[in-house]
């Protein structure tokens, strides 16, 4: 198993935002993570997917990039909230439109 594969295997085995943050030695506020854990992990995934084609093969450099992206993901929710950040599709949907029918036309039979 190569070093890079070992890093990715470690990441695959993790199941919570807390595990990721502890793995990369990132200090965190439990209250922030408790409320935003799924949002933090999804944001981390989004940031990572934007860099996968350009990741270095060097384990240390790759680990630094992962750590930096996770730190940014966490910071996004320290400084903001899930509704503002709109990580999940449900937050990206446009508000339902309102259709206005003038009263004069509401009771016209056609």
Residue pairs with C-beta under 8 A, 6 or more apart in sequence:
1 9
3 59
4 57
4 59
4 62
6 59
7 59
7 62
7 63
7 66
10 23
11 20
11 23
11 66
14 20
14 23
16 37
17 33
17 36
17 37
17 38
17 40
17 41
17 74
18 28
18 30
18 33
18 37
20 41
20 44
20 70
21 27
21 28
21 33
21 70
21 74
24 63
24 66
24 67
24 70
24 71
25 67
26 67
26 70
26 71
26 74
28 74
29 78
32 74
32 77
32 78
33 40
33 74
35 77
35 82
36 77
36 81
36 82
38 88
39 77
39 82
39 85
39 87
39 88
40 70
40 73
40 74
40 76
40 77
41 73
42 87
42 88
43 73
43 76
43 77
43 85
43 87
44 69
44 70
44 73
46 87
47 69
47 72
47 73
48 66
48 69
51 65
51 69
55 62
55 65
56 62
56 65
76 85
77 85
82 88
82 91
83 91
85 91
86 92
